[in-house]
Amino acid sequence: MKTMNPSIVILAAGDFPKAEEPLQALHEADLRICCDSAAEELVAYGMEPDFIVGDLDSISPGFKERYADRITHVEEQDDNDLTKSFHLALTLQPSRITILGATGRREDHTLGNISLLIDYVREASCPVEMLTDHGRFFVILDTATLSSVPGQPVSIFAFDNSLKIKSAGLKYPTDQVRFDALWKATLNKALSETFTLTLSHPCGVLLFFANDF
């Protein structure tokens, strides 16, 4: 039985998850929305999609026929299949949205999908994050104190070179970082169970917590 405000997993058509955390999210979701050919991979894994979204140019005719009642065919090309799936998810009033399979394979798709997360968080009224086999991407929009563990690898990405971020609780201070290149605040580490990022003004800031430590 589906809950009134379901937890939703969106499975993109990058690398199918293999690590414990994204697979757990896949199993625990109330609803699973697949981007185009990701639906065939989900079925091959042994699970069923609730919705299939995209232009369907990568799905076999037999699969389309079998799952015709679950397909949302969106022909417009302004948005990619992940964004189309995200917009469908919003209509279902989710309690949270977790994106899987957004990385791997073509690097241009990977970079585009990751950068879209800031737009998604601004648009949604529920938590939105992206899990990979190697860690977790999430977004803050203003000053925040974040839970961590000592030694947690943290990378910070911002797309506003006027932004200043004052950090407390990270190994390498970010106070003097100018965010004019993606690498500028990567490969940092948390020193304790929390750290604080104080933003000079509200801005979408993308963070990655790596698993391998």
Number of C-alpha atoms within 10 A of each C-alpha: 4 9 10 11 12 17 23 26 29 29 29 25 24 20 18 21 20 12 13 10 16 24 16 11 17 22 12 13 17 18 23 26 26 29 30 26 21 24 26 22 18 17 11 10 10 8 14 17 21 15 22 28 26 25 19 19 9 13 15 11 10 9 12 15 10 9 15 13 11 14 20 17 14 15 11 11 10 8 12 16 24 23 21 20 25 23 14 15 23 18 8 14 17 22 16 19 26 20 27 25 25 25 24 15 12 10 11 10 16 15 13 13 22 16 15 12 22 21 12 19 19 14 13 17 13 14 15 24 18 23 23 23 19 16 17 18 20 18 24 19 15 15 18 12 14 13 12 18 13 15 15 21 22 21 19 21 20 25 15 14 11 11 18 19 24 16 19 18 19 21 16 15 14 20 14 10 14 16 20 14 12 12 12 15 20 15 16 18 21 23 18 15 13 15 19 17 21 17 20 13 13 12 17 20 22 19 18 20 21 18 14 8 7
